[in-house]
Amino acid sequence: MYQRSLLLAIPAVLIGTGVAFAEPATPEGAEALVAVFQTYLGATEGVVSVEPGGEAYTLTLDFAPLIALLPPEAGTASLTPVVMELTDQGDGTWEVTQDQALGFTISVPGQMEMSISIGNLASTGVFDVALSAFTESSSEYADIAVKQTMSDPNGGQSNVSYTIDSGTLESAAAENAVDGVDSTTKYSLTGISETFTLPGFDPSAPPSEISLTAAGYSGDGTITGLRPQALYQLMAFFVANPSKAAITGAQAELKALLTEGVPLFDSLRSQGTIATIAVATPMGEVGIEQAGIAVEANGIVEAGLIREAFSFSGLSLPAGMVPDWAAVLVPTSFAIDFKASRFNLAAPMAMLLGAIDLAKPEPVDPAMNAALLAALLPDGVVDITLAPGNVTAGIYDLRFEGVMSAGPGGVPTGTGRVTAKGIPEVQAALSEAPPEISGQMLPVLSIAAGMAKPGDDGALLWEIDASKPGTLMVNGTDLVAMFAQ
């Protein structure tokens, strides 16, 4: 996703320059571009350079002079200079291209060592000045490698490394009907390999290694109502005010930028699928045919929302990893999808921007905490929604869904629904378990089955109603009252 971020940020400086870029490219145009880029990236010598050539300008960003300004205790870092070709297309758009290898390293002695390399990154995009975004962009990656070492004086050393054979990224953007920009993204990665080396549980134990491979990872995402200008202006602010003292002195400007830029975006959504996962363990290979991940969130708006979902299917374990009696109980597929809503991010943000003072030891008066919480939760609760999910194995199929409202100091309330098939088969499997397990699990399962009512297709059904504080009704029976007797 590196190129996506770079393509969004760098050409922003072309907005509102007032410069008439001639064809072919000229030294005067190059100087104007340098001045504008320095507005966003600072004027440190050697960071920004632009050379005219034919109809295009060659932009080079070398961050080494900025890295050299870091204090010694911050460690060391290096980054390959970024080179792009910028071509004014004469209609309010710029063509932006890049084709190079990239490398990044960072070292904090005694804490972290990290390196990232991309064998080749080739990209092209069309930036619309009026839209402040790329109407289209396309990137291809090859030979990505990441290595990271984390050191802990008390916990030893852990190493993570992974490689990706290749990847692609496609994006497009258009004007939002109300405000901002709507964008879409599609991406794919192939040939993924990852290795973890973790310290042993005690100093005498050897480190353990886990390796993972996946055939590919693909997905898509959308952002609605993105305010790119707000992000560009915030970037320029922090470049112009790099220290805590400078930020504090200019906090009125920062507050104004945030006030004008909120909500930054209206909503975002991303979903991806990982295919053919294999995890090597000391006991053999664990396989997953497919795993899915989804994320959704709203910006700093009144209708707060955050959602996460995870699923997998086709789980296989090596022989001997679980006892024979438990093998049939291991789920082959699983899905869970939950979201939180009914909270307000806009109101507490407005309060914070009005009250915060970075010059004070406590920038926000603790006496405001109650008011901020009340603004965040105008109804005193947040709603948690559990979308229909499942845990499934060869002998059983468990389905669940529900909603709950909960807040500080209150009793959670909500409703739910659970169905299950294969309970007799599960009981039979548990009867083969050691007594310390079967003696605990079988009675509980028998009580649950006894409280169930018939569902569809022979399933057992539990209707859960905890909408009244202090009660927990399951198929009409109040468990709170029952166990209180």
C-alpha positions as CSV (number, residue, x, y, z in Angstrom):
1,M,0.0,0.0,0.0
2,Y,3.1,2.2,0.0
3,Q,2.5,3.5,-3.5
4,R,-1.1,4.3,-2.8
5,S,-0.1,6.6,0.0
6,L,2.7,8.2,-2.0
7,L,0.5,8.8,-5.1
8,L,-2.1,10.5,-2.9
9,A,0.3,12.7,-1.0
10,I,3.0,13.9,-3.4
11,P,1.0,15.5,-6.2
12,A,-1.1,17.4,-3.7
13,V,1.4,20.2,-4.0
14,L,0.3,20.8,-7.6
15,I,-3.0,22.2,-6.2
16,G,-3.5,25.9,-6.2
17,T,0.1,26.8,-7.3
18,G,-1.0,29.4,-9.7
19,V,2.0,28.3,-11.9
20,A,1.5,28.0,-15.6
21,F,3.5,25.0,-16.6
22,A,4.7,25.3,-20.2
23,E,5.3,22.6,-22.7
24,P,8.1,21.6,-23.0
25,A,9.2,21.6,-19.4
26,T,11.3,24.6,-18.4
27,P,13.8,25.5,-15.7
28,E,11.4,28.1,-14.4
29,G,8.7,25.5,-14.1
30,A,11.1,23.2,-12.2
31,E,12.0,26.0,-9.8
32,A,8.3,26.6,-9.2
33,L,7.7,22.9,-8.5
34,V,10.6,22.8,-6.0
35,A,9.2,25.8,-4.1
36,V,5.7,24.3,-3.9
37,F,7.0,20.8,-2.8
38,Q,9.0,22.5,-0.1
39,T,5.8,23.9,1.3
40,Y,4.8,20.4,2.2
41,L,8.2,18.7,2.8
42,G,10.2,21.6,4.2
43,A,13.1,23.5,2.7
44,T,16.0,21.4,3.9
45,E,18.7,21.4,1.3
46,G,18.8,18.3,-0.9
47,V,15.4,16.9,0.0
48,V,13.5,18.1,-3.1
49,S,14.9,18.5,-6.6
50,V,13.1,18.8,-9.9
51,E,14.8,18.7,-13.3
52,P,13.0,19.6,-16.6
53,G,13.4,17.1,-19.5
54,G,11.4,17.2,-22.7
55,E,7.7,17.4,-21.7
56,A,8.1,16.1,-18.2
57,Y,9.7,17.1,-14.9
58,T,11.8,14.5,-13.0
59,L,11.0,14.8,-9.3
60,T,13.5,13.4,-6.8
61,L,12.8,13.2,-3.1
62,D,15.8,12.3,-1.0
63,F,15.0,12.0,2.7
64,A,18.6,11.5,3.9
65,P,19.1,15.1,4.9
66,L,16.0,15.0,7.1
67,I,17.1,11.7,8.6
68,A,20.4,13.2,9.4
69,L,18.7,15.8,11.6
70,L,17.4,13.1,14.0
71,P,19.1,12.9,17.4
72,P,21.6,10.0,17.8
73,E,19.4,8.3,20.4
74,A,16.7,7.9,17.8
75,G,18.8,5.5,15.9
76,T,19.7,5.4,12.2
77,A,17.6,5.0,9.0
78,S,18.0,5.1,5.3
79,L,15.5,5.3,2.4
80,T,16.1,5.0,-1.3
81,P,15.5,8.4,-3.1
82,V,12.0,8.4,-4.6
83,V,12.0,9.4,-8.3
84,M,8.8,10.3,-10.3
85,E,8.0,11.8,-13.6
86,L,5.4,14.6,-13.6
87,T,3.8,15.6,-16.9
88,D,1.3,18.4,-17.2
89,Q,-1.4,17.2,-19.6
90,G,-2.8,20.7,-20.1
91,D,-6.3,20.0,-19.0
92,G,-6.0,20.4,-15.2
93,T,-4.5,16.9,-14.8
94,W,-1.0,15.6,-14.3
95,E,0.4,12.2,-15.3
96,V,2.6,10.7,-12.6
97,T,4.8,7.7,-13.2
98,Q,7.4,5.8,-11.2
99,D,9.6,2.8,-12.1
100,Q,12.4,1.9,-9.6
101,A,13.6,-0.3,-6.8
102,L,13.1,0.9,-3.3
103,G,14.7,0.1,0.1
104,F,14.2,1.3,3.6
105,T,16.1,0.4,6.8
106,I,15.8,1.6,10.4
107,S,18.0,0.6,13.4
108,V,17.5,1.4,17.0
109,P,20.3,-0.3,18.8
110,G,19.2,-2.8,21.4
111,Q,15.5,-2.5,20.4
112,M,14.8,-2.9,16.7
113,E,16.3,-3.6,13.3
114,M,14.1,-3.5,10.3
115,S,14.6,-3.5,6.5
116,I,12.1,-3.3,3.6
117,S,12.9,-3.8,0.0
118,I,10.9,-3.7,-3.2
119,G,12.8,-5.1,-6.2
120,N,10.7,-3.0,-8.6
121,L,7.8,-0.7,-8.3
122,A,6.2,0.5,-11.5
123,S,3.2,2.8,-11.3
124,T,1.3,5.3,-13.3
125,G,-1.6,7.6,-12.4
126,V,-3.6,10.7,-13.5
127,F,-3.9,13.4,-10.8
128,D,-6.8,15.8,-11.2
129,V,-5.9,19.2,-9.7
130,A,-9.6,20.2,-9.2
131,L,-10.5,16.9,-7.5
132,S,-7.3,16.9,-5.4
133,A,-7.0,13.1,-6.1
134,F,-6.0,10.5,-8.7
135,T,-8.9,9.8,-11.0
136,E,-7.0,6.6,-11.8
137,S,-3.8,4.9,-10.8
138,S,-2.1,1.5,-11.3
139,S,0.9,-0.1,-9.6
140,E,2.8,-3.3,-9.9
141,Y,5.2,-4.6,-7.3
142,A,7.9,-7.4,-7.5
143,D,10.2,-9.0,-5.0
144,I,9.1,-7.5,-1.8
145,A,11.1,-8.5,1.3
146,V,10.7,-7.5,4.9
147,K,12.9,-8.4,7.9
148,Q,12.4,-7.3,11.5
149,T,14.2,-8.1,14.7
150,M,12.9,-7.0,18.1
151,S,15.1,-7.2,21.1
152,D,13.9,-7.3,24.7
153,P,16.4,-7.4,27.5
154,N,14.1,-9.6,29.6
155,G,12.4,-11.6,26.8
156,G,15.1,-12.4,24.3
157,Q,14.9,-11.7,20.6
158,S,12.2,-12.3,18.1
159,N,12.5,-12.2,14.3
160,V,10.0,-11.8,11.6
161,S,10.6,-12.0,7.9
162,Y,8.4,-12.3,4.9
163,T,8.6,-12.1,1.2
164,I,6.0,-11.5,-1.6
165,D,6.6,-12.5,-5.1
166,S,4.4,-9.8,-6.8
167,G,1.5,-7.5,-6.3
168,T,-0.8,-5.1,-8.1
169,L,-2.9,-2.2,-7.0
170,E,-5.6,-0.4,-9.0
171,S,-7.6,2.7,-7.8
172,A,-10.0,5.3,-9.1
173,A,-11.6,8.4,-7.7
174,A,-14.5,10.7,-8.5
175,E,-16.2,13.7,-6.9
176,N,-18.6,12.9,-4.0
177,A,-22.1,14.2,-4.6
178,V,-22.1,16.2,-1.3
179,D,-18.4,16.8,-0.4
180,G,-15.0,15.4,-0.9
181,V,-13.9,12.4,-3.0
182,D,-15.1,8.8,-3.4
183,S,-12.4,6.3,-4.2
184,T,-12.2,2.6,-4.9
185,T,-9.2,0.3,-4.7
186,K,-8.5,-3.3,-5.8
187,Y,-5.3,-5.1,-4.8
188,S,-3.7,-8.5,-5.0
189,L,-0.5,-10.2,-3.7
190,T,0.9,-13.5,-4.8
191,G,3.5,-15.9,-3.4
192,I,3.5,-14.9,0.3
193,S,5.9,-16.5,2.7
194,E,6.5,-15.5,6.3
195,T,8.7,-16.9,9.1
196,F,8.5,-16.1,12.9
197,T,11.3,-16.9,15.3
198,L,10.2,-16.5,18.9
199,P,12.2,-16.9,22.1
200,G,11.6,-19.9,24.3
201,F,9.5,-19.7,27.4
202,D,12.6,-19.8,29.5
203,P,16.2,-18.8,28.8
204,S,17.3,-22.4,28.5
205,A,14.7,-23.3,25.9
206,P,15.6,-23.0,22.2
207,P,13.7,-20.5,20.1
208,S,10.7,-21.7,18.2
209,E,10.1,-21.1,14.5
210,I,6.8,-20.9,12.7
211,S,6.6,-20.5,8.9
212,L,3.6,-19.6,6.9
213,T,2.9,-19.6,3.2
214,A,-0.1,-18.4,1.2
215,A,-0.9,-18.6,-2.5
216,G,-2.3,-15.1,-2.6
217,Y,-4.1,-12.2,-0.9
218,S,-6.6,-10.1,-2.8
219,G,-9.2,-7.6,-1.8
220,D,-10.9,-4.3,-2.4
221,G,-11.8,-1.2,-0.6
222,T,-13.8,2.0,-0.8
223,I,-13.6,5.4,0.8
224,T,-16.5,7.9,0.6
225,G,-16.3,11.6,1.3
226,L,-12.5,11.7,1.6
227,R,-11.3,15.3,2.3
228,P,-7.8,15.1,0.6
229,Q,-7.2,18.8,1.0
230,A,-7.6,18.5,4.8
231,L,-4.9,15.8,4.9
232,Y,-2.6,17.7,2.7
233,Q,-2.9,20.8,4.9
234,L,-2.3,18.8,8.0
235,M,0.9,17.3,6.4
236,A,2.1,20.8,5.6
237,F,1.4,22.0,9.1
238,F,3.5,19.2,10.7
239,V,6.3,19.8,8.3
240,A,6.3,23.5,9.1
241,N,6.1,22.7,12.9
242,P,8.3,19.7,13.5
243,S,8.8,20.1,17.2
244,K,6.5,19.9,20.2
245,A,7.2,23.5,21.0
246,A,6.4,24.6,17.5
247,I,3.2,22.7,17.4
248,T,2.2,24.2,20.8
249,G,2.9,27.7,19.5
250,A,0.8,27.2,16.4
251,Q,-2.0,25.2,18.0
252,A,-4.6,27.7,17.0
253,E,-3.8,27.0,13.4
254,L,-3.8,23.3,14.0
255,K,-7.2,23.5,15.7
256,A,-8.6,25.5,12.7
257,L,-7.3,22.9,10.2
258,L,-8.8,20.1,12.2
259,T,-12.1,21.9,12.6
260,E,-12.3,22.6,8.9
261,G,-11.1,19.1,7.9
262,V,-13.4,17.1,10.1
263,P,-14.8,14.5,9.4
264,L,-11.7,13.7,7.2
265,F,-13.8,11.0,5.5
266,D,-17.4,9.8,5.7
267,S,-16.8,6.1,5.6
268,L,-14.4,3.4,4.6
269,R,-14.6,-0.3,3.9
270,S,-12.0,-2.9,3.1
271,Q,-12.3,-6.7,2.6
272,G,-9.8,-9.2,1.6
273,T,-9.3,-13.0,1.1
274,I,-6.2,-15.0,1.8
275,A,-6.0,-18.3,-0.2
276,T,-4.3,-21.6,0.5
277,I,-2.6,-21.0,3.8
278,A,-0.1,-23.5,5.1
279,V,1.5,-23.1,8.6
280,A,4.5,-25.4,9.4
281,T,4.6,-26.4,13.0
282,P,6.8,-28.9,14.9
283,M,3.9,-31.4,14.8
284,G,3.2,-31.0,11.1
285,E,1.4,-28.7,8.7
286,V,-1.8,-26.7,9.5
287,G,-3.8,-25.8,6.4
288,I,-6.6,-23.3,5.7
289,E,-8.2,-23.2,2.3
290,Q,-9.4,-19.6,2.7
291,A,-9.5,-16.9,5.3
292,G,-11.4,-13.6,5.0
293,I,-11.0,-10.2,6.8
294,A,-13.3,-7.2,6.6
295,V,-13.1,-3.8,8.2
296,E,-15.6,-0.9,8.1
297,A,-15.6,2.5,9.8
298,N,-17.1,5.9,9.7
299,G,-15.2,9.1,10.0
300,I,-15.5,11.7,12.8
301,V,-19.3,12.0,12.4
302,E,-22.3,11.8,14.6
303,A,-23.2,8.2,13.4
304,G,-20.1,6.5,14.7
305,L,-19.5,3.0,13.3
306,I,-16.7,0.4,13.5
307,R,-17.0,-3.2,12.2
308,E,-14.6,-6.1,12.0
309,A,-15.2,-9.6,10.5
310,F,-13.1,-12.7,10.3
311,S,-13.7,-16.1,8.8
312,F,-11.9,-19.2,7.7
313,S,-12.8,-22.4,5.9
314,G,-11.1,-25.7,5.1
315,L,-9.1,-26.0,8.3
316,S,-6.9,-29.2,8.5
317,L,-4.6,-30.3,11.3
318,P,-1.8,-32.8,11.3
319,A,-2.4,-36.2,12.9
320,G,-1.6,-36.2,16.6
321,M,-2.0,-32.4,17.1
322,V,-5.3,-33.1,19.1
323,P,-6.4,-36.2,20.9
324,D,-8.3,-38.8,18.8
325,W,-11.6,-38.1,20.6
326,A,-11.3,-34.4,19.9
327,A,-10.5,-34.6,16.2
328,V,-14.1,-34.5,15.2
329,L,-14.8,-31.5,17.3
330,V,-12.2,-29.3,15.6
331,P,-14.1,-26.7,13.5
332,T,-13.4,-26.8,9.8
333,S,-15.0,-23.4,9.3
334,F,-15.6,-20.3,11.4
335,A,-17.1,-16.9,10.9
336,I,-17.6,-13.9,13.2
337,D,-18.8,-10.4,12.3
338,F,-19.4,-7.7,14.9
339,K,-19.9,-4.0,14.8
340,A,-20.2,-1.1,17.3
341,S,-22.6,1.8,16.6
342,R,-24.7,4.4,18.4
343,F,-21.9,6.6,19.4
344,N,-20.9,10.1,18.3
345,L,-17.4,11.1,17.4
346,A,-18.1,14.5,16.1
347,A,-19.5,16.0,19.4
348,P,-16.5,15.1,21.6
349,M,-14.1,16.1,18.9
350,A,-15.6,19.6,18.7
351,M,-15.4,19.8,22.5
352,L,-11.8,18.8,22.5
353,L,-10.8,21.2,19.8
354,G,-12.5,24.0,21.8
355,A,-10.9,23.1,25.2
356,I,-7.5,21.6,24.6
357,D,-4.4,23.7,25.4
358,L,-1.1,22.0,24.5
359,A,0.8,24.5,26.6
360,K,-0.7,23.2,29.9
361,P,0.7,20.1,31.8
362,E,-2.7,18.5,31.3
363,P,-3.9,19.7,27.9
364,V,-7.5,18.6,28.7
365,D,-9.0,19.4,32.0
366,P,-9.9,16.1,33.7
367,A,-13.1,17.7,34.8
368,M,-14.3,17.4,31.2
369,N,-14.1,13.6,31.2
370,A,-17.7,13.1,32.2
371,A,-18.9,15.7,29.6
372,L,-16.8,14.0,26.9
373,L,-18.2,10.6,27.7
374,A,-21.7,12.0,27.6
375,A,-21.0,13.5,24.2
376,L,-19.5,10.3,22.9
377,L,-22.5,8.2,24.2
378,P,-25.5,10.5,23.9
379,D,-27.9,7.6,24.8
380,G,-25.5,6.3,27.5
381,V,-24.8,3.1,25.6
382,V,-23.1,1.7,22.5
383,D,-24.8,-1.0,20.4
384,I,-22.9,-4.1,19.6
385,T,-24.3,-6.2,16.8
386,L,-23.2,-9.8,16.2
387,A,-24.1,-10.6,12.6
388,P,-25.0,-14.2,11.7
389,G,-21.9,-16.4,12.2
390,N,-21.0,-20.0,12.6
391,V,-18.7,-22.6,14.0
392,T,-18.9,-25.8,11.9
393,A,-17.3,-29.2,11.9
394,G,-18.1,-32.5,10.3
395,I,-20.4,-33.6,13.1
396,Y,-22.0,-30.3,14.2
397,D,-23.1,-26.9,12.9
398,L,-23.5,-24.0,15.4
399,R,-25.0,-20.7,14.3
400,F,-25.4,-17.5,16.3
401,E,-26.4,-13.9,16.0
402,G,-27.5,-11.1,18.4
403,V,-27.5,-7.5,19.5
404,M,-26.5,-5.9,22.8
405,S,-26.5,-2.4,24.3
406,A,-23.9,-1.6,26.9
407,G,-22.6,1.4,28.7
408,P,-20.5,2.5,31.7
409,G,-22.2,1.7,34.9
410,G,-25.2,0.0,33.4
411,V,-26.3,-3.6,32.9
412,P,-26.0,-4.8,29.3
413,T,-29.2,-5.6,27.6
414,G,-29.9,-7.4,24.3
415,T,-31.3,-10.4,22.5
416,G,-29.7,-13.3,20.6
417,R,-30.4,-16.5,18.8
418,V,-28.4,-19.7,18.7
419,T,-29.1,-22.9,16.7
420,A,-27.1,-26.2,16.7
421,K,-27.2,-29.4,14.8
422,G,-25.3,-32.5,15.8
423,I,-25.6,-32.2,19.6
424,P,-25.9,-36.0,20.1
425,E,-22.8,-36.6,18.0
426,V,-20.9,-34.0,20.1
427,Q,-22.1,-35.8,23.3
428,A,-20.8,-39.1,21.9
429,A,-17.4,-37.6,21.2
430,L,-17.2,-36.0,24.6
431,S,-18.0,-39.4,26.2
432,E,-14.7,-40.6,24.9
433,A,-12.8,-37.7,26.6
434,P,-10.9,-38.1,29.9
435,P,-13.2,-37.9,32.9
436,E,-11.9,-34.5,34.0
437,I,-13.2,-33.1,30.7
438,S,-16.3,-35.2,30.0
439,G,-17.4,-34.8,33.7
440,Q,-17.5,-31.1,33.3
441,M,-18.7,-30.7,29.7
442,L,-21.4,-33.4,29.3
443,P,-23.7,-32.1,32.2
444,V,-23.5,-28.6,30.8
445,L,-24.3,-29.7,27.3
446,S,-27.2,-31.9,28.6
447,I,-28.7,-28.9,30.5
448,A,-28.4,-26.7,27.4
449,A,-30.0,-29.4,25.2
450,G,-32.8,-29.8,27.7
451,M,-33.6,-26.1,27.5
452,A,-33.6,-26.0,23.7
453,K,-36.7,-26.0,21.5
454,P,-37.1,-27.5,18.0
455,G,-35.7,-25.4,15.2
456,D,-35.6,-25.8,11.4
457,D,-34.2,-29.0,9.8
458,G,-33.9,-30.8,13.1
459,A,-31.7,-28.1,14.8
460,L,-32.0,-27.1,18.4
461,L,-32.9,-23.5,19.0
462,W,-32.2,-21.1,21.9
463,E,-33.9,-17.7,21.8
464,I,-32.1,-15.4,24.3
465,D,-33.8,-12.3,25.7
466,A,-31.9,-10.1,28.1
467,S,-33.7,-6.9,27.1
468,K,-34.9,-6.3,30.6
469,P,-32.1,-5.5,33.0
470,G,-31.6,-8.2,35.7
471,T,-33.1,-11.0,33.6
472,L,-31.7,-13.6,31.1
473,M,-34.5,-15.4,29.4
474,V,-33.7,-18.5,27.3
475,N,-36.7,-19.9,25.5
476,G,-38.9,-18.3,28.1
477,T,-37.0,-19.5,31.2
478,D,-35.3,-16.9,33.4
479,L,-31.9,-18.3,34.2
480,V,-31.1,-15.5,36.7
481,A,-34.2,-16.3,38.7
482,M,-33.6,-20.1,38.4
483,F,-30.0,-20.0,39.7
484,A,-30.9,-17.5,42.4
485,Q,-33.1,-20.1,44.0
